[in-house]
Amino acid sequence: MNDAKGPLSETDAIRADIYQLLASLIRQPPDAEQLEWLTTLESDADGSQLAECWSALIQAARTSTPEALSRAHFNHLVGVIQGDIVPYASFYLNGELMDSALVALRRDLRLLGFERRDAVHEPEDHLAAVCEVMAMLITAQRDEQIDFFRQHIAPWAGRCFADMGKLESTFYAAIGQLGSAFIDSERASVEAQAAYRPVRIMAP
């Protein structure tokens, strides 16, 4: 990592904020304060898919209550055994929980210097967790963010968000649609950055 990096760009600050917001809304239902905050947001009317998704989320927040979203969050993302969506990399990539995708992620998190907090009980390959890690990598301007996205987010997070986008809850469907559009945008941006990274020739 280059310690001489300048201030975080506005674009990267927004990216980090979106990852953190998605993580927060996936991990737990919004309380009254966060729901009220969402209703005050304004989306750019530029006709883009992301702008339309933001508008849909804002509108859904305006017609939702914390009590209803608490029930919806449990039904969709938690459940007695599991919710409608199983937001784990291992499930999407391996078809089982606690599988090889989690092992690979734990290895890379150790190399990056990340440890799971004691208060967090779900495995590290939860969608909220990888979004939080990505937000921290962006904020710290870590060069590893490109590889982390390509290895631990791009292969499955878009599909998980797309599945969320089909939920019956207007609010959680809006989160899924926003997440899906954002991951598509991130994929295009990350691949463009990767194309300009220097190629290292390793001697045999």
N, C-alpha and C positions, 0 to 999 in steps of 0.2 A: 504494500500500500504506500502511496506517495503522501508523505506528511506535509508537503508544501502546497497542497490544494487550497484554492481560494474559497470565498463564501459560496454556500450552496445556491445554485441557480434557482430562479423562480419556477422553472419547469420541473426541476427535480424536487423542490419543496412541495409542489402540488402532487407530484407522483407519490411521494412518501405519505402525504396526508390522505390520499385516496386509499393506499394500501392499509393505512392504520384505521381508517373509517370502516372499510370492508371487514377487517379483522374484528373490530369492535362489534359490528352488527351481526356477524356470524357467531361470535363467541357467546354473546348474551343478548337478550332483547333490550331495546332502548328503554331508558326510564323517561319520565315526563320531561325532564330537562333536555335530554338529547333529542327526543322527538320534537320538542318545540324548536330547538335549534335547526333541525332539518327543514322545518316549515319556513324558516327565514332565508334559506338559501335561494340564490337566483342562478339559473342556467343561461348560458349563452344561446341566443336564438340563431345559431349559425347553420342549422339544418343537418348537422352531423349526427351520427348514431349515438355518440356519447352524450351530446346535448339533449337528445330526445330521451335517453335513459335517465339523465339527471332530472329532467322535468317530470318523468313518470314517478321517480322516487319521491320527489318533493310533494307531488300531488297525493301520493299514497300516504305519506306522513301526515298530511293535513286531514285525512279522513280516517286515521287510525287512533287507537287508544293504547296506552301501555298495557292494560289488562288483556286486551285482545291479542296484542303482539307477544305477550308472555306465553299465552296458550299456543299461538301459532309457532313460536320458536321451539317450544317443546315438541310439538307434533311433527314439525318438519325437520328439525336438526338434532333432536336428542332422543325422544321416545322412551318407552319403558325398556325395550330391548334395543331398538334403533329407530330413528326417525325416517321420514320419507327420503331424506338425503343422507348419505353416509359420507361426510366431508373429509375423507382421509385419502392420502396418496396411495397407500397400500391397497385400499379397496378398489380404486380406479385403475391402478396399474397392475395389480397382482390378483385381484378378485377376492382377497382375504385381508383381514385386519392384521396388524403387527407383522407384516411380511417384509420382503427384501427392500422395498422402497423406503421403509422406515429405517432399516439397518444402514442403507446408504446415506440417508439424510442425517442420521445421528453421527455417522463418521465425519461428514462434511461440517456439521455444526461444531463438533469438537475442534476441527482444524481451524474454523473461523473464530473460535473462542467463545461460543455460545453455550449456556447451560440452561436447562429447564428450571423454572422457578418452582419452589416447593409448593406454592399455592395452586399451581397448574397440574391437573390430574390427567388430562387426555394426552395421548402420545404426540410426539413432536410433528408428525406428518398431518396433523389437523390443518385444514385450510386456513383458519384464523392464525395459527402459529406461523406458517410459512409466509403469510402476508405480513405479519409483524416483523419477522426476520428481514424480509425484503425492505420494509420501511426503514429499519435501522441501518441496513447496508447502504441505502440511498442517502440517508441523512449523514452518515459517516463518510460518504463518498468513497466507499470501498470498491476497488476494481473488481472484486469477486462477485459483485451483484449480477454481472452479465452471465457468468457461469452458473450462479445459483438459480437464476431465473430459468435458464435453458435446461438445467438438470432436474430441478425440484418443483417448478411451477408450470412451465410451458407444456409438459407432457400430459397434464391432467386437470389443472385448475380451471381452464376454459370449459372443459366438459362438465365439471362439477357445477360451475356457475350456470351453464346452459340448462342443466337439469333443474336447478333452482328457479330458473326463469319460467319453468312450466308449472310451478306450484299454484295451488288455488288461492293462496293468500296474495292479495295484490301487492302488499308491502314487500314480502319476501321474494315474490316473482320479480319485482322491480330491482331488488338488490342483485338477484341472479343475472338479470339482463344487463345491468350496469357493470357488474363484474366481468361478464362475458365480453362485452364491448371493450372494457378497459384492458383485459388480458390480450385481446386481439391487437389493440393499439400498442401495448407494451412489446408484444412479439415482433411487430414490424420495426419498432424503435431499437430493440435489443439486437435484432439481426442486422440492422443497418450499422450499429456501433461495432458489432463483431466483425463486420466486413472490413473495417478500417483498423482493427487491432494488428499490431506487428506480429509477423509469423516467426516463431523461434525454431531454428533448425537444430535438432538434437543429434549429437554425434552418436553413432552406434557403440 
